[in-house]
Amino acid sequence: MTTTVPDSAEVELAIGGMTCASCAARIEKKLNRMDGVTATVNYATEKAKVSYGGGVSVPELIATVEATGYTAREPEPVRAEPTSGPELAQAADELLPLRERLVTAVVLAVPVIAMAMVPALQFEYWQWLSLTLAAPVVTYAAWPFHKAAFTNARHGAATMDTLISVGTSAAFLWSLWALFLGTAGTPGMTHPFELTIARSDGAGNIYLEAAAGVTVFILAGRYFEARSKRKAGAALKALLELGAKDVTVLRGGREEQLPVGELRVGDRFLVRPGEKIATDGAVVEGTSAIDASMLTGESVPVEVGVGDAVTGATVNAGGRLVVEATRVGADTQLARMAKLVEDAQNGKAAAQRLADRISGVFVPVVIALALATLGFWIGNGSGLTAAFTAAVAVLIIACPCALGLATPTALMVGTGRGAQLGILIKGPEVLESTRKVDTIVLDKTGTVTTGRMTLLAVHTADGTDETEVLRLAGALEHASEHPIARAVADGALEKLGALPAPEDFANIPGLGVQGIVDGHAVLVGRDKLLAEWAMELSAGLARAKAGAEDAGRTAIAVAWDGEARAVLEIADAVKGTSAEAIGRLRALGLTPMLLTGDNTAVAEAVAAEVGIAPEHVVAEVMPEDKVDVVKRLQDEGRSVAMVGDGVNDAAALAQADLGLAMGTGTDAAIEAGDLTLVRGDLRAAADAIRLARKTLGTIKSNLFWAFAYNIAALPLAAAGLLNPMIAGAAMAFSSVFVVGNSLRLRGFKAAS
């Protein structure tokens, strides 16, 4: 990629060496000090999203991060989880160093903690065995904390690692002093485990169990945090895993097996029954049924033929197809979905930015509080031991790792779960919008309705059989490519299964079609076509035609053998799930409105069918006026969500407080929306709003408990009521609690 851009550009950097949210806040602060640079750094995903310009280059951005004491590089494209071989081993090894340190710490620290807590285990030289076991824990196992603290100190910063390193080192060094220079090394010394502070000169007390125990608990918290990050990103990897790995390309009249990555736009490739379609394309040969359930959630296979578009990663459930690639690589629908998920996980919500700012100043304040605690207890005459114990407890309990994890873990799990359900959340700021929305504007065509013409009703003359009407009219219309003709033919095929072939066929432009079917001279089209053959509709058929047109539907006549036999009603059919979806949206406290460019009669008929009140219908709106409708509602004080699928909806989607784009629609609409509903089912809009609100609720509960925990625990520690080891265990538990609370979002289910 080009590293210097005259105006502005965006880059995503993979950041290494971060150990807590304070690290992320420091890097973010340094980057944002550069001219023309706007950056957000996400501790959970270990990535920085940077907008830069004014002659700043990517190497300069990387140099700034490295000067801050961390590593940075442009990340590799996100790929599917490796399934075998060296890649799998490498992925498994990512957690290996942390796991080795944790296992070492647990094995060595458990006896140290047991001896300190159970006086019965304190044999004559137990304290020296404790020192032998604790030393590797405080040095080797806790080395990442010491290293990070040293790096940060060199740059004049203090982070949560500083707290951990200072606390465990202070406990260990005090114990060394007490053992070698005090009375703690005397054979037969006992050390009862107490939660309260006992007055002492400190010469006979050791804190090896605190140093070892804190290291174990913090390492355990870090390990499970790292694992949770991998789990939270699993939905994105699973999404990428959907794609085909190999493709059979047709070149020079022969079949050639290639990796999907070598496929190019314009290549024609073969898809056999049961195989995944390698990339987005158009069918050039064959017919089949496509199972898109893994991508869209729709269980019913879609019939495709020559000229139909197909999506990569869907499965060919029927016959042999030859497909011409129209989009490859990062341009495919699957890749765009993955990018949307990744972008959402790398962003920051307003709540997270607040947590980052707090954690950035929290550490220096806590160190000052620990020193003040130490000074207070010494000045109060409580002895050096009591003062030291309280100060170390303050350092340990204060680590606000849970604050840094509160938002990103919930956001990662929520967006990942949404992707599995066909709901793509474009960015974290969307979550705030879903909470405030009170009005939802629905585009009609392609959103509430199917977006294609459908045969809705057959009105027959006296003595005429409906099956015969469908058989003759369907056979004749099957030879035409007109949308209305396709609707009649598809409706007939759906009911009858097969149609006869017409013996003669002619298209009469603007009027309809005529031909011979099974010896009958058949006409299908406008009543003017029948009038040219001196045929008129009966009174009953005329009433049926007028009624259909009053409802905004298209009415066409069918005649054969010199007599008008039926009237067919054709319209853009309402999706079967739309009425249920609108009921769900109303249950979420939203007022549904219908917005369309169609005439008022059509709009009101559709609204009545799905349960939208007539006063909430806005019809005969030009595409450019849709934005004005949304603005007008906003000027009235409403917070507006907009659901649409077409190019003409893109501006309104962008203007709305919350834009929901149907994934079955155009790229322009999808890009303009905040949420993408992959399935094209309006019920997913209600699920998307529920999921977004639930994710926001999880973030807020995470932040509450993290703040409440620190605020409540710090005074207890400063008052000397918490043993440093208990403080470390509780602090680590708060991080694990936040992660566990976030992972509950994986159980979110779409309403059935």
C-alpha positions in Angstrom: 0.0 0.0 0.0 1.1 3.7 -0.4 2.5 4.9 2.9 2.2 8.6 2.3 -1.0 10.2 1.2 -1.4 13.9 0.5 -4.9 14.3 1.8 -6.0 11.6 4.2 -5.9 7.9 4.5 -6.7 5.1 7.0 -4.5 2.3 8.3 -4.9 -0.4 10.8 -1.9 -1.2 12.9 -1.3 -4.4 14.9 0.0 -3.3 18.3 2.3 -5.5 20.4 3.3 -5.3 24.0 0.1 -3.9 25.5 -0.8 -5.4 28.8 -3.7 -3.3 30.0 -6.1 -0.5 29.0 -3.6 2.2 30.2 -1.1 1.0 27.6 -3.8 1.5 24.9 -4.6 5.0 26.3 -0.9 6.0 26.2 -0.4 4.9 22.6 -3.6 6.6 21.6 -2.5 9.8 23.3 0.9 9.8 21.6 -0.6 9.1 18.1 -3.2 11.8 18.5 -0.5 14.4 19.2 0.8 14.0 15.7 -0.4 16.6 13.2 -3.3 15.3 11.1 -3.6 12.1 13.0 -6.8 10.7 14.6 -6.3 7.3 16.3 -8.2 4.9 18.5 -6.4 2.0 20.1 -8.3 -1.1 21.2 -6.7 -3.1 23.9 -8.9 -6.2 23.4 -8.2 -6.5 19.7 -4.6 -5.2 20.0 -5.2 -2.9 17.0 -5.0 0.8 16.3 -7.3 2.4 13.8 -5.5 5.5 12.5 -6.7 8.2 10.1 -3.7 10.3 9.0 -2.8 13.0 6.5 -0.7 16.1 6.1 2.3 14.2 4.8 2.4 11.7 7.8 3.5 8.3 6.7 2.8 4.8 8.1 6.5 4.3 9.0 6.3 7.5 11.1 3.1 6.2 12.8 4.9 2.9 13.6 8.0 4.8 14.9 5.8 6.8 17.2 4.3 3.7 18.7 7.7 2.1 19.1 9.1 5.2 20.7 6.3 4.8 23.3 7.6 1.4 24.2 5.4 -0.9 22.1 5.6 -2.6 18.7 3.5 -1.8 15.7 3.1 -3.3 12.2 0.5 -3.4 9.4 -1.5 -6.6 10.2 -2.0 -9.5 7.9 -5.5 -9.8 6.4 -7.8 -11.7 8.7 -8.0 -15.3 7.7 -10.0 -18.3 8.7 -8.9 -20.3 11.7 -6.2 -22.9 10.5 -7.5 -26.4 10.6 -4.3 -28.4 10.3 -0.6 -28.4 9.9 2.0 -25.8 11.0 -0.6 -23.0 11.0 -2.7 -24.7 13.6 0.4 -25.4 15.8 1.4 -21.7 15.5 -2.1 -20.5 16.5 -2.1 -22.9 19.5 1.3 -21.6 20.5 0.1 -18.0 20.9 -1.0 -18.7 24.4 1.8 -21.1 25.2 4.2 -18.7 27.0 1.5 -17.3 29.2 0.2 -20.8 29.9 3.7 -22.0 30.9 4.2 -19.1 33.3 0.7 -19.7 34.8 1.3 -23.4 35.3 4.7 -22.7 36.9 3.2 -20.1 39.2 0.3 -22.4 40.2 2.5 -25.4 41.0 5.0 -23.4 43.0 2.6 -20.9 44.7 0.0 -23.3 46.0 2.3 -24.8 48.7 3.5 -21.3 49.6 -0.1 -20.1 50.1 -1.0 -23.3 51.9 1.8 -23.0 54.4 1.1 -19.3 55.1 -2.6 -19.9 55.6 -2.5 -23.1 57.6 -0.2 -22.9 60.7 -0.3 -26.7 61.1 1.8 -26.9 57.9 4.5 -24.5 59.2 7.3 -27.0 60.0 10.6 -25.8 61.4 12.1 -24.3 58.2 8.9 -23.7 56.3 9.7 -20.1 55.6 12.9 -21.0 53.7 11.0 -23.5 51.6 8.5 -20.8 50.9 11.3 -18.5 49.7 12.7 -21.2 47.4 9.3 -21.8 45.8 8.2 -18.2 45.6 11.4 -16.8 44.0 10.7 -18.3 40.5 7.1 -17.2 40.7 8.0 -13.5 41.5 10.8 -13.5 38.9 10.1 -15.9 36.0 6.3 -16.1 36.2 5.8 -12.4 36.9 8.5 -11.3 34.4 6.0 -9.8 31.8 4.7 -7.4 34.5 8.2 -6.3 35.5 9.3 -5.9 31.9 6.2 -3.8 31.0 6.6 -1.7 34.2 10.3 -1.0 33.3 9.5 -0.1 29.7 6.8 2.2 30.8 9.0 3.8 33.5 11.6 4.6 30.9 9.0 6.6 29.0 7.8 8.3 32.2 4.5 6.4 32.4 2.8 4.2 35.0 0.3 1.5 34.0 -1.5 -1.4 35.8 1.6 -3.5 35.3 3.4 -0.8 37.3 1.0 -1.5 40.2 1.4 -5.3 39.9 5.2 -5.1 39.6 5.6 -2.6 42.5 3.2 -4.5 44.7 4.7 -8.0 44.2 8.3 -6.8 44.3 7.7 -4.8 47.5 6.1 -7.9 49.1 9.0 -10.1 48.0 11.8 -7.7 49.0 10.2 -7.0 52.4 10.2 -10.8 52.9 13.9 -11.1 52.0 14.7 -8.3 54.5 12.7 -10.0 57.2 14.2 -13.4 56.5 17.9 -12.3 56.3 18.0 -9.2 58.5 15.0 -9.6 60.7 13.6 -12.4 62.9 11.5 -14.2 60.3 14.3 -16.6 59.4 14.4 -18.0 62.9 13.8 -21.8 63.0 10.3 -22.6 64.3 8.8 -19.2 63.4 5.1 -19.3 62.8 3.0 -16.9 60.8 -0.8 -17.1 61.4 -3.0 -16.1 58.4 -5.2 -13.1 59.3 -7.4 -10.7 57.4 -6.8 -7.9 59.9 -3.6 -6.0 60.6 -1.7 -6.9 63.7 0.7 -4.3 65.2 4.3 -5.4 64.7 7.7 -4.0 63.8 7.6 -6.2 60.7 10.8 -8.0 61.3 9.0 -11.3 61.9 6.5 -11.1 59.0 6.9 -12.4 55.5 4.7 -11.8 52.5 5.8 -14.4 50.1 2.3 -15.8 49.9 1.0 -12.4 48.8 3.7 -12.0 46.2 3.2 -15.5 44.8 -0.6 -15.5 45.2 -1.1 -12.1 43.5 1.1 -13.3 40.6 -1.0 -16.4 40.2 -4.3 -14.6 40.3 -3.3 -11.9 37.9 -1.7 -14.4 35.4 -4.8 -16.5 35.6 -6.9 -13.4 34.8 -4.7 -12.5 31.9 -4.7 -16.0 30.5 -8.5 -16.3 30.6 -8.8 -12.7 29.1 -6.5 -13.8 26.2 -8.6 -16.9 25.7 -11.8 -14.9 25.7 -10.4 -12.6 23.1 -9.8 -15.6 20.8 -13.4 -16.9 21.5 -14.9 -13.5 20.9 -13.3 -13.3 17.5 -14.3 -16.8 16.6 -17.5 -15.6 14.8 -15.3 -13.6 12.4 -13.1 -16.5 11.7 -16.1 -18.8 11.3 -17.5 -16.4 8.7 -14.3 -16.6 6.7 -14.2 -20.3 7.0 -17.4 -20.5 5.0 -15.6 -19.7 1.8 -14.4 -22.4 -0.6 -10.7 -23.2 -0.6 -10.3 -24.5 -4.2 -12.1 -23.9 -7.5 -12.3 -25.7 -10.8 -11.6 -23.1 -13.5 -12.5 -23.6 -17.2 -9.6 -22.5 -19.3 -9.0 -23.4 -23.0 -11.7 -26.0 -22.9 -10.3 -27.9 -20.0 -10.8 -28.0 -16.2 -8.0 -26.7 -14.0 -8.0 -26.9 -10.2 -6.7 -23.7 -8.5 -6.7 -22.2 -5.0 -9.5 -19.6 -4.7 -7.0 -16.8 -4.3 -5.9 -17.2 -7.9 -9.4 -16.7 -9.3 -9.8 -13.5 -11.3 -12.9 -11.5 -12.4 -14.2 -12.9 -15.7 -12.9 -16.4 -15.0 -15.5 -19.1 -15.6 -15.6 -21.9 -13.0 -17.5 -25.1 -12.5 -19.6 -25.8 -9.5 -20.8 -29.4 -9.1 -23.7 -30.5 -6.9 -22.7 -30.3 -3.2 -19.8 -27.9 -3.8 -19.4 -24.4 -2.4 -19.6 -21.5 -4.9 -16.0 -20.1 -5.0 -16.9 -16.4 -5.3 -19.6 -14.0 -6.3 -20.6 -14.4 -9.9 -23.4 -14.9 -12.5 -24.6 -18.2 -13.8 -23.7 -18.7 -17.5 -24.7 -22.3 -17.9 -27.1 -24.7 -16.1 -29.8 -24.4 -13.5 -29.8 -25.4 -9.9 -31.0 -24.7 -6.4 -28.6 -22.7 -4.1 -28.5 -23.3 -0.4 -27.6 -19.9 1.2 -28.6 -20.8 4.7 -25.0 -20.7 6.1 -24.7 -17.1 4.9 -28.2 -15.7 5.2 -30.1 -18.0 7.6 -32.7 -18.7 5.0 -33.5 -22.4 5.0 -35.3 -22.6 1.6 -33.0 -23.1 -1.4 -33.1 -20.4 -4.1 -33.6 -21.5 -7.7 -31.1 -20.0 -10.1 -30.6 -20.2 -13.9 -28.6 -18.4 -16.6 -28.1 -14.7 -15.8 -28.9 -15.1 -12.1 -26.4 -13.8 -9.6 -24.9 -16.2 -7.0 -22.9 -15.5 -3.9 -19.6 -17.0 -2.9 -19.7 -19.6 0.1 -23.2 -20.7 -0.7 -23.7 -24.3 -1.7 -24.9 -25.7 -5.0 -27.7 -28.1 -3.9 -28.9 -29.2 -7.4 -27.4 -29.4 -10.9 -24.1 -28.6 -12.5 -23.4 -24.8 -12.9 -20.9 -22.8 -14.8 -20.4 -19.4 -13.1 -18.5 -16.3 -14.3 -16.7 -14.5 -11.5 -17.9 -10.9 -11.0 -16.2 -10.2 -7.7 -13.2 -11.8 -6.1 -11.1 -11.4 -2.9 -12.0 -8.4 -0.7 -14.8 -7.3 -3.0 -17.0 -10.4 -2.4 -20.0 -10.3 -0.1 -18.4 -12.7 2.3 -15.2 -10.6 2.6 -17.3 -7.4 3.0 -19.3 -9.0 5.8 -16.0 -10.0 7.5 -14.6 -6.5 7.1 -17.8 -5.0 8.6 -17.5 -7.3 11.7 -13.8 -6.6 12.1 -14.3 -2.8 11.8 -17.0 -2.9 14.4 -14.8 -4.9 16.8 -11.9 -2.4 16.3 -14.0 0.7 17.0 -14.8 2.3 20.3 -18.0 3.3 21.9 -18.4 6.5 23.8 -18.5 4.5 27.1 -15.2 2.8 26.3 -13.5 6.2 25.5 -14.6 7.3 29.0 -13.1 4.2 30.6 -9.8 4.6 28.7 -9.5 8.2 29.9 -10.2 7.2 33.5 -7.7 4.3 33.4 -5.1 6.6 31.9 -5.0 8.8 35.0 -6.0 6.1 37.5 -2.6 4.5 37.9 -0.7 7.6 39.1 -3.5 8.5 41.4 -3.4 5.0 42.9 0.4 5.1 43.4 -0.1 8.4 45.2 -2.9 6.9 47.3 -0.6 4.0 48.2 2.1 6.3 49.3 -0.4 8.4 51.3 -1.7 5.2 52.9 1.9 4.2 53.9 2.5 7.6 55.3 -0.8 7.7 57.2 -0.3 4.3 58.9 3.3 5.1 59.8 2.3 8.5 61.2 -0.6 7.0 63.1 1.9 4.8 65.0 0.6 1.5 63.6 4.0 0.2 62.7 5.8 -0.3 59.5 4.2 -3.7 58.9 0.7 -2.5 59.1 1.5 0.5 56.9 3.3 -1.6 54.3 0.6 -4.2 54.2 -2.2 -1.6 53.6 -0.1 0.2 50.9 0.6 -3.1 49.0 -3.1 -4.0 49.2 -4.0 -0.6 47.7 -1.6 -1.2 44.8 -3.0 -4.6 44.1 -6.7 -4.0 44.5 -6.6 -0.9 42.3 -5.7 -2.5 39.0 -8.6 -1.5 36.8 -8.1 -4.1 34.1 -11.8 -4.7 34.2 -12.5 -1.1 33.1 -10.4 -1.7 30.0 -12.1 -4.9 29.1 -15.7 -3.8 29.9 -16.5 -2.4 26.5 -14.3 -4.3 24.0 -15.2 -7.7 25.2 -18.9 -7.0 25.1 -18.6 -5.4 21.7 -16.6 -8.2 20.2 -19.0 -10.9 21.5 -22.1 -8.9 20.5 -20.9 -8.2 17.0 -19.7 -11.7 16.6 -23.0 -13.2 17.7 -24.8 -10.8 15.4 -22.7 -12.0 12.4 -23.7 -15.6 13.2 -27.4 -14.4 13.1 -27.0 -12.4 9.9 -26.8 -9.1 11.6 -23.7 -7.0 10.9 -23.1 -4.1 13.3 -20.9 -1.5 11.5 -19.5 0.4 14.5 -19.8 0.7 18.2 -21.4 4.1 18.1 -24.4 2.3 16.6 -25.2 0.9 20.1 -25.9 4.3 21.5 -28.2 5.1 18.6 -30.4 2.0 19.1 -31.2 3.0 22.7 -32.6 6.3 21.6 -34.6 5.4 18.5 -38.4 5.8 18.8 -39.5 5.8 15.1 -38.6 3.3 12.3 -39.2 4.3 8.7 -39.6 1.3 6.3 -39.0 1.5 2.6 -41.7 -0.5 0.9 -40.1 -2.2 -2.1 -37.7 -5.0 -1.2 -38.0 -4.3 2.5 -41.7 -4.8 3.4 -42.4 -6.4 0.1 -40.4 -9.0 -1.9 -39.4 -6.5 -4.6 -40.5 -8.6 -7.5 -43.9 -9.1 -9.2 -46.0 -12.0 -8.0 -49.3 -13.6 -9.0 -51.6 -12.9 -6.1 -55.1 -13.8 -7.3 -57.0 -15.4 -10.2 -60.6 -14.3 -10.9 -62.4 -16.6 -13.3 -65.6 -16.3 -15.4 -68.5 -18.6 -14.7 -67.7 -22.1 -15.9 -64.0 -21.6 -16.2 -61.5 -23.7 -14.2 -58.7 -21.8 -12.4 -56.2 -24.7 -13.2 -57.0 -24.4 -16.9 -56.4 -20.6 -16.8 -53.0 -21.1 -15.1 -52.0 -23.8 -17.5 -52.8 -21.9 -20.7 -51.7 -18.4 -19.5 -48.6 -19.7 -17.7 -47.5 -21.7 -20.8 -47.8 -18.6 -23.0 -46.2 -16.2 -20.5 -43.3 -18.7 -19.8 -42.0 -17.8 -23.3 -41.7 -14.1 -22.3 -39.0 -12.3 -20.2 -41.3 -9.5 -19.1 -41.5 -9.2 -15.2 -45.3 -9.5 -15.3 -45.0 -12.5 -17.6 -42.5 -14.1 -15.3 -44.8 -13.6 -12.3 -47.7 -15.4 -14.1 -45.4 -18.2 -15.3 -43.8 -18.7 -11.9 -47.2 -18.7 -10.2 -48.5 -21.3 -12.6 -45.4 -23.5 -12.2 -45.6 -23.3 -8.4 -49.2 -24.6 -8.5 -49.0 -27.1 -11.4 -45.4 -28.2 -11.4 -45.1 -28.3 -15.3 -46.5 -26.4 -18.2 -47.1 -27.3 -21.9 -44.9 -25.7 -24.6 -46.7 -23.1 -26.8 -47.0 -24.1 -30.5 -46.9 -20.5 -31.6 -46.0 -17.3 -29.7 -46.0 -13.5 -30.5 -45.3 -10.5 -28.3 -47.5 -7.5 -28.8 -45.5 -4.5 -27.5 -47.4 -2.6 -24.8 -50.4 -4.9 -24.9 -49.4 -8.5 -24.0 -48.8 -11.9 -25.7 -50.7 -14.2 -28.0 -50.2 -17.8 -29.2 -51.4 -21.3 -29.6 -51.4 -23.7 -26.6 -52.8 -27.2 -26.8 -54.9 -26.1 -29.8 -56.3 -23.1 -28.1 -55.8 -19.5 -29.4 -54.7 -17.8 -26.2 -54.4 -14.0 -25.4 -52.9 -12.7 -22.2 -52.6 -8.9 -21.6 -54.4 -5.6 -21.3 -58.1 -5.5 -22.1 -57.2 -3.4 -25.2 -55.6 -6.5 -26.6 -58.9 -8.4 -26.1 -60.8 -5.5 -27.7 -58.7 -5.8 -30.9 -60.2 -9.3 -31.2 -63.7 -8.1 -30.4 -63.7 -9.5 -26.9 -65.0 -7.8 -23.7 -64.7 -8.6 -20.0 -67.9 -9.8 -18.4 -69.4 -7.7 -15.6 -67.9 -9.9 -12.9 -64.4 -9.8 -14.5 -64.7 -6.0 -15.0 -65.5 -5.6 -11.3 -62.5 -7.8 -10.4 -60.2 -5.7 -12.6 -61.4 -2.4 -11.1 -61.0 -3.7 -7.6 -57.4 -4.9 -8.3 -56.5 -1.5 -9.8 -58.1 0.4 -6.8 -55.8 -1.6 -4.5 -52.8 -0.6 -6.6 -52.3 -3.9 -8.3 -51.8 -4.7 -12.0 -54.7 -6.6 -13.6 -54.3 -8.6 -16.8 -56.9 -10.4 -18.8 -56.8 -14.0 -20.1 -58.9 -15.1 -23.1 -59.0 -18.1 -25.4 -61.2 -19.4 -28.2 -62.8 -16.0 -28.6 -64.0 -15.5 -25.0 -62.6 -13.6 -22.0 -62.0 -16.2 -19.3 -60.2 -14.6 -16.3 -58.5 -11.6 -14.7 -55.1 -12.1 -13.0 -53.9 -9.8 -10.2 -50.2 -9.1 -10.2 -48.3 -7.1 -7.6 -45.2 -6.8 -5.5 -46.1 -9.2 -2.8 -45.7 -8.4 0.9 -43.2 -10.7 2.5 -44.8 -13.3 4.7 -42.8 -12.2 7.7 -43.4 -8.4 7.4 -46.5 -8.2 9.5 -44.9 -10.2 12.3 -41.7 -8.1 12.1 -43.7 -4.8 12.4 -45.5 -6.2 15.5 -42.1 -7.0 17.1 -40.8 -3.5 16.2 -43.8 -1.9 17.9 -43.2 -4.1 21.0 -39.7 -2.6 21.2 -41.4 0.8 21.6 -40.9 2.0 18.0 -43.5 3.7 15.8 -43.4 2.0 12.3 -43.8 4.2 9.2 -44.1 3.2 5.5 -42.2 5.3 2.9 -42.5 4.7 -0.8 -42.4 6.2 -4.2 -45.5 4.2 -5.2 -49.0 5.6 -5.4 -51.0 6.2 -2.3 -53.5 3.3 -3.0 -50.7 0.7 -3.3 -48.9 2.1 -0.2 -52.1 2.1 2.0 -53.0 -1.4 0.8 -49.5 -2.7 1.9 -49.7 -0.8 5.1 -53.1 -2.3 6.0 -51.8 -5.8 5.3 -48.8 -5.4 7.7 -50.5 -3.4 10.4 -49.2 0.2 9.8 -51.7 2.9 10.5 -52.8 5.1 7.4 -51.5 8.3 9.1 -48.0 6.7 9.2 -47.9 6.2 5.4 -45.8 8.6 3.2 -46.3 7.7 -0.5 -45.4 9.1 -3.9 -42.0 10.3 -2.6 -39.2 10.9 -5.1 -35.8 9.2 -4.1 -34.2 12.6 -3.2 -37.2 13.5 -1.1 -36.8 10.5 1.2 -34.0 12.3 3.0 -36.3 15.3 3.6 -38.9 13.0 5.2 -36.3 11.7 7.6 -35.1 15.2 8.4 -38.6 16.4 9.0 -39.2 13.6 11.5 -35.9 14.5 13.2 -36.9 18.2 13.3 -40.0 17.0 15.2 -37.8 15.7 17.9 -37.9 12.0 16.9 -34.9 9.7 16.8 -35.3 7.9 13.5 -34.2 4.5 12.3 -34.5 3.8 8.5 -34.7 0.4 6.8 -34.0 0.2 3.1 -32.4 -1.8 0.4 -32.0 0.3 -2.8 -29.6 2.9 -4.1 -32.5 5.4 -3.7 -32.5 4.7 0.1 -28.7 5.3 0.6 -29.0 9.0 1.4 -31.9 8.5 3.8 -30.0 5.6 5.5 -27.1 7.9 6.0 -29.3 10.8 7.3 -31.2 8.6 9.8 -30.0 8.3 13.4 -29.8 4.5 12.8 -29.6 3.0 9.2 -30.5 -0.6 8.7 -29.6 -1.9 5.2 -31.1 -5.1 3.8 -28.2 -7.3 2.8 -30.1 -8.5 -0.2 -30.1 -4.9 -1.5 -27.5 -2.7 -3.3 -23.9 -2.1 -2.2 -24.7 1.6 -1.9 -27.4 1.0 0.7 -25.3 -1.5 2.6 -22.4 1.1 2.8 -24.7 3.8 4.0 -26.3 1.8 6.7 -25.1 1.3 10.3 -26.5 -2.2 10.5 -26.8 -4.8 7.7 -29.5 -7.4 7.8 -28.0 -10.2 5.7 -31.1 -12.3 5.4 -33.4 -9.7 3.8 -36.0 -10.6 6.5 -37.5 -7.6 8.2 -37.8 -9.6 11.5 -34.0 -9.4 11.6 -34.4 -5.6 12.1 -36.2 -6.3 15.4 -33.5 -8.8 16.4 -30.7 -6.4 15.4 -32.2 -3.6 17.7 -32.7 -6.1 20.5 -29.1 -7.4 20.2 -27.6 -3.9 20.0 -29.5 -2.8 23.0 -28.5 -5.9 24.9 -24.9 -5.4 24.0 -25.1 -1.8 25.2 -26.7 -3.0 28.4 -23.9 -5.5 28.9 -21.3 -2.7 28.4 -23.0 -0.5 31.0 -23.3 -3.3 33.6 -19.6 -4.2 33.0 -18.6 -0.6 33.6 -20.8 -0.3 36.7 -19.3 -3.4 38.3 -15.8 -2.5 37.4 -16.2 1.1 38.8 -18.2 0.0 41.8 -15.6 -2.7 42.6 -12.6 -0.3 42.6 -14.5 2.5 44.4 -15.7 0.1 47.2 -12.4 -1.9 47.5 -9.9 1.0 47.7 -11.0 2.4 51.0 -11.0 -1.1 52.5 -7.5 -1.7 51.3 -6.3 1.7 52.6 -7.9 1.0 55.9 -5.8 -2.2 56.2 -8.8 -4.5 56.0 -7.6 -6.5 53.0 -4.7 -8.9 52.9 -2.7 -8.2 49.7 -3.2 -11.8 48.5 -7.0 -11.5 48.9 -6.9 -8.2 47.1 -5.1 -9.7 44.2 -7.6 -12.6 43.9 -10.5 -10.2 44.0 -9.0 -7.9 41.5 -8.3 -10.7 39.0 -11.8 -12.0 39.6 -13.3 -8.7 38.6 -11.7 -9.0 35.1 -12.9 -12.6 34.7 -16.4 -11.5 35.8 -16.5 -8.8 33.1 -15.3 -11.3 30.5 -17.8 -13.9 31.6 -20.6 -11.3 31.7 -19.8 -10.3 28.1 -19.6 -14.0 26.9 -23.3 -14.4 28.0 -24.1 -12.5 24.8 -23.1 -15.6 22.9 -26.4 -17.1 24.1 -28.5 -14.3 22.4 -31.2 -15.9 20.2 -33.3 -14.5 17.4 -37.0 -14.4 18.2 -38.7 -17.5 16.9 
